[in-house]
């Protein structure tokens, strides 16, 4: 009962502070939500509710930046349907119903002398920005795009940035692993977020190199709090909730140690 009350309290009517279009279909929205911002960590996400009563389920969106002192959060998202299209029309001062912060986050502990890869692919790039701000080590960002770049200049404030594009319009033609190899980059630990094919390649690369690896999984979610089992992934261990080899991405993740999950 206490947990249910806690989750209910986390759903608040926040206020849009600003919104900008970063690239075709990619939007950046700052939200004033002091209580949620105070407890947020890199790698967590928010559930945003639309104003259309026919759309009961919220849209999960990763947290891109956190400014706890100012009580605000930034989300960067792609318009993928009617819900996110509605969000893209919000303007400064508009209310937005938000639940969060949800899920776990990336581990921040570690040796400051280590070298890390922060790998983002597509809409998995935004959550890596707050990690770049908070992670205390030598950081190398590897960003994978289809074609149009976004957020690249903001990442450059935190270390070297290597880019891969599918069409070869910028950086390395190919994927993030191609960019790592072409630039002769090495690291001790990997943090990654992006589509499953990219994460599968990153996991295989990290295991081959004997590197510690943390993956943030992208998945369609329904409740966002682990009750509905709509966003499960295969795991090596039996889940205590479902009693099968599954992990709930929204509740147990979205961040997992690479060896915990099967992709």
C-alpha positions as CSV (number, residue, x, y, z in Angstrom):
1,X,0.0,0.0,0.0
2,X,2.8,2.4,0.9
3,X,4.5,1.8,-2.5
4,X,1.2,2.5,-4.3
5,X,0.7,5.7,-2.5
6,X,4.3,6.7,-3.2
7,X,3.8,6.1,-7.0
8,X,0.5,8.0,-7.0
9,X,2.2,11.0,-5.4
10,X,4.9,10.9,-8.1
11,X,2.2,11.8,-10.7
12,X,2.1,15.6,-10.9
13,X,0.9,18.4,-13.1
14,X,4.1,20.1,-14.2
15,X,4.7,23.1,-16.4
16,X,6.4,23.4,-19.7
17,X,9.2,25.9,-19.5
18,X,10.4,25.8,-23.1
19,X,10.3,23.7,-26.3
20,X,12.5,23.6,-29.4
21,X,12.8,21.5,-32.5
22,X,16.3,20.1,-32.8
23,X,16.0,18.2,-36.0
24,X,13.2,16.8,-38.2
25,X,10.8,15.2,-35.8
26,X,13.1,15.6,-32.8
27,X,12.0,17.9,-30.0
28,X,13.6,19.2,-26.8
29,X,11.3,20.2,-23.9
30,X,12.3,21.6,-20.5
31,X,9.7,20.8,-17.8
32,X,9.5,22.6,-14.4
33,X,8.9,19.7,-11.9
34,X,10.8,20.4,-8.7
35,X,9.9,17.3,-6.7
36,X,10.6,14.9,-9.6
37,X,13.8,16.7,-10.6
38,X,15.1,16.5,-7.0
39,X,15.1,12.7,-7.1
40,X,16.1,12.1,-10.7
41,X,19.3,10.2,-11.8
42,X,21.0,9.7,-15.2
43,X,19.3,6.8,-17.0
44,X,15.9,7.2,-15.5
45,X,12.7,8.1,-17.4
46,X,9.4,10.0,-17.1
47,X,5.9,8.9,-18.1
48,X,4.1,11.8,-19.8
49,X,0.3,11.7,-20.1
50,X,-1.6,13.2,-23.0
51,X,-4.7,15.3,-22.7
52,X,-6.8,13.0,-24.8
53,X,-8.9,10.8,-22.5
54,X,-9.0,8.1,-25.1
55,X,-5.2,7.6,-24.7
56,X,-5.1,6.1,-21.3
57,X,-1.4,5.0,-21.3
58,X,1.4,7.4,-20.8
59,X,4.4,7.8,-23.1
60,X,7.8,6.9,-21.5
61,X,10.5,9.4,-22.4
62,X,14.1,9.2,-21.1
63,X,15.5,12.1,-19.0
64,X,18.1,14.0,-21.0
65,X,19.2,16.6,-18.4
66,X,18.5,17.3,-14.8
67,X,18.9,20.7,-13.0
68,X,18.0,20.0,-9.4
69,X,18.7,23.5,-8.2
70,X,16.3,25.0,-10.7
71,X,13.8,22.1,-10.2
72,X,13.6,21.3,-13.9
73,X,14.1,18.4,-16.3
74,X,14.8,18.1,-20.0
75,X,13.4,15.5,-22.3
76,X,14.4,15.0,-25.9
77,X,12.0,12.8,-27.9
78,X,11.1,11.8,-31.4
79,X,7.5,12.3,-32.7
80,X,6.4,8.7,-33.3
81,X,2.6,8.9,-32.9
82,X,-0.4,10.9,-31.8
83,X,0.8,11.2,-28.2
84,X,4.2,12.6,-28.9
85,X,2.8,14.8,-31.7
86,X,0.6,16.4,-29.1
87,X,3.6,17.0,-26.9
88,X,5.4,18.7,-29.8
89,X,2.7,21.4,-29.8
90,X,3.1,22.3,-26.2
91,X,4.4,25.8,-25.5
92,X,6.0,27.6,-22.5
93,X,3.5,27.8,-19.6
94,X,1.4,24.8,-20.7
95,X,0.6,22.1,-18.1
96,X,1.9,18.6,-18.6
97,X,1.0,15.6,-16.4
98,X,4.2,13.7,-15.5
99,X,5.0,10.6,-13.4
100,X,8.5,9.9,-12.3
101,X,11.4,9.6,-12.0
102,X,10.9,5.9,-13.0
103,X,13.2,3.0,-13.4
104,X,16.8,2.7,-12.1
105,X,19.8,4.6,-13.5
106,X,23.3,4.1,-14.6
107,X,25.9,3.3,-11.9
108,X,28.1,6.4,-11.2
109,X,30.6,4.7,-8.9
110,X,34.0,3.8,-10.2
111,X,37.6,4.7,-10.6
112,X,38.0,8.3,-11.9
113,X,41.1,7.1,-13.8
114,X,39.0,4.7,-16.0
115,X,38.2,5.4,-19.6
116,X,34.5,5.1,-20.6
117,X,32.6,4.8,-23.8
118,X,29.2,6.6,-23.6
119,X,27.4,5.1,-26.6
120,X,24.0,6.4,-27.9
121,X,22.0,5.5,-30.9
122,X,19.1,7.5,-32.3
123,X,16.7,8.5,-29.6
124,X,19.0,6.6,-27.2
125,X,21.4,9.5,-27.4
126,X,19.6,12.0,-25.1
127,X,19.8,10.0,-21.9
128,X,23.6,9.8,-22.2
129,X,23.9,13.6,-21.8
130,X,23.2,13.7,-18.1
131,X,25.4,10.7,-17.6
132,X,28.2,12.6,-19.4
133,X,27.7,15.5,-16.9
134,X,27.8,13.3,-13.8
135,X,30.2,10.5,-14.6
136,X,33.6,11.1,-13.0
137,X,36.1,9.6,-15.4
138,X,37.7,10.0,-18.8
139,X,34.7,10.1,-21.2
140,X,34.5,9.3,-24.9
141,X,31.1,9.8,-26.6
142,X,30.2,7.6,-29.6
143,X,26.9,8.7,-31.2
144,X,25.1,6.9,-33.9
145,X,22.6,8.6,-36.2
146,X,20.6,7.8,-39.4
147,X,21.5,11.1,-40.9
148,X,20.6,14.4,-39.1
149,X,22.8,15.2,-36.1
150,X,21.4,16.6,-32.8
151,X,23.0,17.2,-29.4
152,X,26.5,16.6,-30.7
153,X,27.8,20.1,-29.7
154,X,26.4,19.7,-26.2
155,X,28.3,16.4,-25.7
156,X,31.5,18.0,-26.8
157,X,31.7,19.9,-23.5
158,X,32.4,16.6,-21.7
159,X,35.0,14.9,-23.9
160,X,35.8,13.6,-27.4
161,X,32.8,12.8,-29.6
162,X,32.9,10.3,-32.4
163,X,30.0,10.1,-34.8
164,X,28.6,7.4,-37.0
165,X,25.9,8.0,-39.6
166,X,24.1,5.3,-41.7
167,X,24.3,7.4,-44.8
168,X,27.9,8.7,-44.3
169,X,26.8,12.3,-44.2
170,X,28.9,12.9,-41.0
171,X,31.7,11.0,-39.2
172,X,32.1,7.3,-39.9
173,X,29.8,5.7,-42.4
174,X,28.2,2.8,-40.5
175,X,27.5,2.1,-36.9
176,X,28.9,3.0,-33.5
177,X,31.3,0.0,-33.5
178,X,32.6,1.1,-36.9
179,X,33.2,4.6,-35.4
180,X,35.1,3.1,-32.4
181,X,37.4,1.1,-34.7
182,X,37.9,3.9,-37.3
183,X,38.9,6.3,-34.5
184,X,41.2,3.8,-32.7
185,X,39.3,4.3,-29.4
186,X,39.7,2.2,-26.3
187,X,38.0,2.1,-23.0
188,X,37.6,0.1,-19.8
189,X,33.8,0.4,-19.4
190,X,30.8,0.9,-21.7
191,X,27.5,2.7,-21.1
192,X,25.0,2.4,-23.9
193,X,21.4,3.2,-24.9
194,X,19.8,2.7,-28.2
195,X,17.9,0.2,-30.4
196,X,18.3,-3.5,-29.6
197,X,20.5,-4.3,-32.7
198,X,22.9,-1.7,-31.6
199,X,22.9,-2.9,-28.0
200,X,23.4,-6.5,-29.2
201,X,26.5,-5.4,-31.1
202,X,27.8,-3.3,-28.2
203,X,27.4,-6.2,-25.8
204,X,29.3,-8.6,-28.1
205,X,32.1,-6.0,-28.6
206,X,32.4,-5.4,-24.8
207,X,32.4,-9.1,-24.0
208,X,35.1,-9.8,-26.6
209,X,37.2,-7.0,-25.2
210,X,36.6,-8.1,-21.6
211,X,35.0,-4.7,-20.7
212,X,32.4,-3.9,-18.1
213,X,29.2,-3.0,-19.9
214,X,25.9,-1.4,-18.9
215,X,22.9,-1.3,-21.3
216,X,19.8,0.9,-21.2
217,X,17.1,-0.9,-23.1
218,X,14.5,0.9,-25.2
219,X,11.0,-0.8,-25.2
220,X,7.4,0.1,-25.6
221,X,5.9,0.4,-22.1
222,X,2.3,0.5,-20.7
223,X,2.1,1.2,-17.0
224,X,5.7,2.3,-16.5
225,X,5.8,0.9,-12.9
226,X,6.2,-2.9,-13.5
227,X,2.7,-4.1,-12.9
228,X,1.5,-5.0,-16.4
229,X,4.5,-7.1,-17.6
230,X,4.2,-5.5,-21.1
231,X,7.9,-4.5,-21.4
232,X,9.8,-7.6,-20.4
233,X,13.2,-8.8,-21.8
234,X,14.8,-12.2,-21.4
235,X,17.1,-12.6,-18.4
236,X,19.5,-15.2,-17.3
237,X,18.1,-15.3,-13.8
238,X,14.5,-16.0,-12.8
239,X,12.5,-12.8,-12.0
240,X,11.1,-12.8,-8.5
241,X,7.9,-11.1,-9.7
242,X,7.0,-13.1,-12.8
243,X,8.8,-16.4,-11.8
244,X,10.2,-16.8,-15.3
245,X,13.4,-15.7,-17.1
246,X,12.1,-12.2,-17.6
247,X,13.1,-8.7,-16.4
248,X,10.6,-5.8,-16.4
249,X,12.4,-3.1,-18.3
250,X,10.4,-0.2,-16.7
251,X,10.9,-1.5,-13.1
252,X,14.0,-3.7,-13.0
253,X,15.7,-1.5,-15.7
254,X,15.9,0.2,-18.0
255,X,19.6,-0.1,-17.1
256,X,21.1,-3.6,-16.8
257,X,24.5,-5.1,-16.6
258,X,25.1,-6.7,-20.0
259,X,25.5,-10.2,-18.6
260,X,22.0,-10.0,-16.9
261,X,20.0,-9.9,-20.2
262,X,19.6,-11.8,-23.4
263,X,19.2,-9.5,-26.5
